[in-house]
Amino acid sequence: MNMIKAAVVTCLLGGLSFSALAAQEVTKEDVQKMNLEKIGTVNTTAETTSPMDAKRELSKMADEKGGKYFLVIAGREHGKFSATADVYK
């Protein structure tokens, strides 16, 4: 059941777009095509109340880490939302 929730959250996070944010979300294919270099990983806290908030937080954290791109690799829903992303430059 938790795997299903994680998959749903990941899909929701992946389907949203925030073009105004500095760090941009990419797909696995984009990472390969653009030959991006991984510079780290970021995690949101379990305090976000929606998938959009979690994604916005990931983008901000990736930007602060010096990344231009991020790839959501996990999402969790446990009353609130949290997520993990790899950061690329």
trRosetta pair geometry for C-beta under 8 A, 3 or more apart (Angstrom, degrees):
i j d omega theta_ij theta_ji phi_ij phi_ji
1 4 5.8 -51 -156 30 35 112
1 5 6.7 34 149 -16 65 103
2 5 5.5 -51 -148 37 38 113
2 6 6.2 40 152 -21 68 105
2 76 7.9 -2 -171 -136 98 91
3 6 5.7 -53 -147 37 31 112
3 7 6.4 32 153 -20 64 105
4 7 5.7 -54 -149 36 31 111
4 8 6.4 31 153 -19 65 105
5 8 5.7 -55 -148 36 31 111
5 9 6.2 29 156 -17 66 107
5 76 7.3 47 118 -151 108 51
5 77 4.9 -121 174 49 114 105
6 9 5.8 -55 -145 38 30 110
6 10 6.2 32 155 -20 64 108
6 74 6.6 -32 -165 -162 115 77
6 75 5.8 149 -159 76 62 66
6 76 5.8 -16 -103 -94 88 59
6 77 7.6 -160 -78 12 44 80
7 10 5.7 -54 -146 37 29 113
7 11 6.4 31 155 -19 63 106
8 11 5.8 -56 -151 36 30 111
8 12 6.4 29 152 -18 64 107
8 77 7.4 -37 79 2 106 138
9 12 5.6 -55 -149 38 32 112
9 13 6.2 31 154 -18 66 106
9 51 5.9 -174 -155 -98 73 113
9 54 7.9 13 -179 54 110 160
9 75 3.4 -152 116 126 108 122
9 76 6.3 -130 62 -20 164 5
9 77 4.9 -179 -69 -33 131 102
9 81 6.3 172 -145 -136 127 106
9 83 7.2 -156 144 -85 116 101
10 13 5.7 -54 -145 39 30 110
10 14 6.1 27 156 -17 64 111
10 72 6.2 169 -145 129 79 120
10 74 6.8 -64 -86 -147 115 23
10 75 4.2 -178 -67 20 62 117
10 83 7.8 138 -97 -127 65 109
11 14 5.7 -59 -144 41 28 110
11 15 6.1 24 159 -20 64 113
12 15 5.9 -61 -144 36 27 108
12 16 6.8 25 160 -25 61 107
12 51 4.0 -78 119 -126 119 179
12 75 7.4 -166 54 144 92 167
13 16 6.4 -61 -155 25 29 109
13 51 4.9 -130 -69 -173 70 107
13 54 6.3 -62 -104 90 118 114
13 55 4.9 165 -150 -71 85 109
13 58 8.0 57 -166 11 126 148
13 72 4.9 161 119 -139 130 170
13 75 5.1 -178 -6 -81 138 145
13 83 5.8 120 -104 -108 161 154
14 25 7.3 180 -133 164 54 141
14 27 7.8 68 -155 -97 114 85
14 72 5.9 -135 -72 52 80 132
16 51 6.6 161 -14 119 141 105
16 52 5.5 -163 -153 -102 163 77
16 55 5.5 165 77 38 128 168
17 25 7.5 -128 -117 41 59 122
18 21 4.5 37 122 -2 113 117
18 25 7.8 87 38 -8 86 111
18 52 8.0 124 -60 -160 117 84
18 55 6.6 160 -7 123 127 111
18 56 6.1 131 -78 -96 167 77
18 59 6.1 -112 77 -22 135 167
19 24 7.8 21 -127 -116 52 99
21 24 7.3 157 88 -81 89 50
21 56 6.9 -165 -78 -137 144 66
21 59 4.1 23 155 150 151 145
21 60 7.1 -92 -149 -61 119 63
21 63 7.2 -130 172 -43 90 135
22 59 7.1 144 55 164 63 97
22 63 4.2 82 77 -113 123 132
22 68 7.6 -94 152 -132 81 55
23 58 7.8 -117 95 126 133 69
23 59 4.5 -178 69 -159 99 68
23 60 7.5 -144 25 -50 117 14
23 62 3.7 133 -163 92 169 116
23 63 4.3 -134 -26 -56 104 79
23 67 5.4 46 -121 99 122 92
23 68 6.2 176 -122 -175 65 19
23 69 6.4 172 -168 -89 79 11
23 70 5.3 47 153 -14 123 107
23 87 7.4 -47 -149 -135 142 95
24 59 7.7 46 -74 -131 19 109
24 68 6.6 -5 24 154 93 70
24 69 5.3 -34 69 -107 79 70
24 70 7.6 167 81 22 32 71
25 55 7.1 -25 -65 -162 137 111
25 59 7.1 -68 -49 -85 85 103
25 69 7.3 102 -132 -161 11 73
25 70 5.9 -43 -104 72 58 79
25 71 7.2 112 -160 -98 68 38
25 72 6.8 -4 -140 -17 115 97
26 30 3.7 -126 -171 87 106 140
26 31 5.8 128 119 -53 129 74
26 34 7.3 -82 -146 24 151 140
26 36 7.2 127 72 -19 167 159
26 69 4.6 12 -11 -171 124 124
26 70 7.2 152 20 67 82 28
26 71 5.6 -51 72 -78 82 87
26 88 7.0 -44 35 42 140 137
27 30 4.7 106 50 1 70 100
27 31 7.3 -125 99 -6 43 85
27 71 7.2 91 -146 -125 12 102
28 31 5.6 -49 -155 29 36 116
28 32 6.7 30 151 -13 65 104
28 71 6.6 91 -75 -152 57 140
29 32 5.9 -58 -153 39 34 108
29 33 6.0 29 154 -17 70 111
30 33 5.7 -57 -138 42 30 108
30 34 5.6 8 170 -1 68 117
30 36 7.5 30 127 -14 79 130
30 69 7.5 -148 123 -162 125 147
31 34 6.6 -65 -134 49 17 96
31 36 4.9 -82 -143 40 66 117
31 69 7.7 175 -91 124 78 142
31 71 6.0 -19 -55 -60 130 145
31 88 6.3 -163 -121 -69 95 162
32 35 7.4 16 -179 -73 30 47
34 69 7.9 115 87 -29 152 167
36 69 5.9 -68 -135 58 153 141
36 88 3.8 31 158 177 128 139
36 89 7.0 151 -164 64 87 28
37 88 6.2 138 69 -156 39 80
37 89 5.5 -29 66 60 95 81
38 86 5.5 -44 -132 177 112 116
38 87 7.0 104 -157 75 64 50
38 88 5.6 -49 -94 -95 47 78
39 65 6.6 157 107 141 114 110
39 66 6.5 -85 129 83 158 102
39 67 5.7 -168 51 -82 123 95
39 87 5.4 -61 64 103 87 98
39 88 6.6 135 7 -123 86 24
39 89 5.3 44 -26 -9 133 106
40 65 5.5 -123 61 -178 136 143
40 67 7.4 -125 48 -51 93 123
40 86 7.6 169 99 -157 34 57
40 87 4.9 -3 68 48 77 117
41 73 7.9 -50 -135 28 110 137
41 84 6.4 6 180 -176 108 98
41 85 7.0 170 -154 88 65 40
41 86 5.5 -39 -100 -105 78 54
41 87 6.6 -170 -89 4 22 88
42 58 5.9 144 94 -143 121 69
42 61 4.0 145 -166 122 149 129
42 62 5.8 -125 7 -66 146 67
42 65 6.3 -138 -63 -25 118 144
42 70 7.1 -45 36 -130 119 134
42 84 7.2 172 89 -151 46 55
42 85 5.6 -10 58 60 89 87
42 87 5.9 67 -11 -44 103 118
43 82 7.0 20 178 175 86 107
43 83 7.4 -171 -148 95 54 41
43 84 4.9 -15 -102 -102 80 81
44 47 7.9 -126 160 44 93 75
44 48 5.7 -9 159 -12 138 130
44 54 4.9 -160 42 -145 169 80
44 57 4.6 89 -113 98 115 135
44 58 6.0 -69 -48 -60 108 78
44 61 7.4 -155 -79 -9 69 146
44 81 7.5 10 98 119 140 77
44 82 4.9 -165 85 -147 92 67
44 83 5.1 37 20 44 118 71
44 84 7.7 -132 15 -67 72 42
45 48 7.2 134 74 -17 69 81
45 57 7.9 -99 24 169 73 160
45 82 6.3 -93 129 -111 19 111
46 76 7.7 -47 -106 92 96 115
46 78 6.5 -36 -146 63 127 108
46 79 7.8 51 170 70 112 92
46 80 5.0 110 166 80 73 116
46 81 7.5 175 -146 81 55 19
46 82 4.5 -51 -88 -47 61 125
47 80 6.1 -23 -132 159 11 156
48 53 3.8 177 -160 107 106 114
48 54 4.4 163 89 -66 161 72
48 57 6.0 -123 -73 -4 133 140
48 80 6.0 136 68 171 46 101
48 81 4.7 -59 90 71 102 90
48 82 6.7 142 32 -82 105 50
49 53 5.8 60 45 17 63 155
49 80 5.9 -59 -95 -133 47 90
49 81 7.0 51 147 17 4 98
50 53 4.8 102 55 3 77 100
50 54 7.2 -140 97 -3 45 86
50 81 6.3 -21 129 11 8 142
51 54 5.6 -54 -150 37 37 113
51 55 6.3 35 154 -19 69 106
51 75 7.0 21 -125 -160 99 142
51 81 5.6 -148 -79 -147 49 164
51 83 7.9 77 -143 -49 70 134
52 55 5.8 -56 -148 38 30 109
52 56 6.2 33 153 -21 65 107
53 56 5.6 -53 -146 36 31 113
53 57 6.4 32 154 -18 64 106
53 81 6.8 129 66 64 98 122
54 57 5.8 -56 -150 37 30 111
54 58 6.4 33 151 -21 64 104
54 75 6.9 106 122 -133 155 100
54 81 4.5 -97 -43 123 133 115
54 82 6.3 175 -123 -127 125 18
54 83 4.4 103 163 2 125 117
55 58 5.5 -49 -147 33 34 114
55 59 6.5 36 154 -20 65 103
55 72 7.2 -46 -109 -74 88 133
55 83 7.0 17 -72 42 54 161
56 59 5.8 -54 -152 34 30 112
56 60 6.5 30 152 -17 63 106
57 60 5.7 -54 -148 37 33 111
57 61 6.2 30 156 -17 66 109
57 83 8.0 140 71 48 106 103
58 61 5.8 -59 -146 40 29 109
58 62 6.2 30 155 -21 66 107
58 70 5.6 -178 149 129 105 158
58 72 6.7 30 165 -90 173 89
58 83 5.8 -51 -59 91 130 119
58 85 4.6 82 -163 4 128 140
59 62 5.7 -53 -146 35 29 111
59 63 6.4 31 154 -20 63 106
59 70 6.4 -148 -98 26 53 137
60 63 5.7 -56 -152 35 30 113
60 64 6.4 29 152 -17 64 106
61 64 5.6 -53 -147 37 33 112
61 65 6.4 31 153 -19 64 107
61 87 7.9 -114 115 -76 83 132
62 65 5.7 -58 -150 38 32 111
62 67 4.2 -69 177 69 87 125
62 69 7.3 -90 166 102 143 19
62 70 4.0 -108 -82 -59 158 125
62 85 6.6 -52 -65 100 120 129
62 87 4.4 179 -133 -116 90 108
63 66 7.9 69 177 -54 30 12
63 67 6.7 -89 -77 64 27 72
65 87 5.2 23 86 153 141 172
66 87 8.0 95 68 149 63 133
66 89 6.5 -18 129 -80 87 129
67 70 6.1 86 122 -65 143 83
67 87 3.7 -120 -59 -180 159 103
67 88 5.8 87 -151 57 111 31
67 89 5.5 -119 -125 -66 57 75
68 88 6.9 -59 58 99 75 71
68 89 5.5 92 9 -130 95 55
69 87 7.4 144 85 -162 53 50
69 88 4.3 -24 73 66 104 103
69 89 7.4 178 26 -84 86 22
70 85 4.3 41 173 150 112 136
70 86 6.7 163 -156 80 64 45
70 87 5.2 -25 -101 -103 86 62
70 88 7.0 176 -85 18 33 79
71 85 5.9 158 74 -162 38 86
71 86 4.8 -8 55 54 99 96
71 88 6.9 49 -12 -13 101 117
72 75 6.4 14 174 -50 122 103
72 83 5.8 -34 -143 178 105 128
72 84 7.5 113 -157 81 59 46
72 85 4.9 -46 -95 -96 46 97
73 84 5.4 -52 64 101 92 94
73 85 6.1 146 6 -116 82 36
73 86 5.7 68 -32 -17 127 92
74 83 6.4 169 93 -155 59 59
74 84 4.3 19 51 42 102 107
75 81 7.0 -15 -171 -165 96 98
75 82 7.5 166 -154 90 52 45
75 83 4.5 -13 -105 -105 73 96
75 84 7.8 -146 -67 24 42 66
76 81 7.0 154 84 -153 55 51
76 82 5.0 -8 58 62 102 88
76 83 7.1 -176 19 -79 68 48
77 80 7.6 -155 -149 97 57 21
77 81 5.5 -19 -101 -98 72 74
78 82 7.6 -17 26 14 101 105
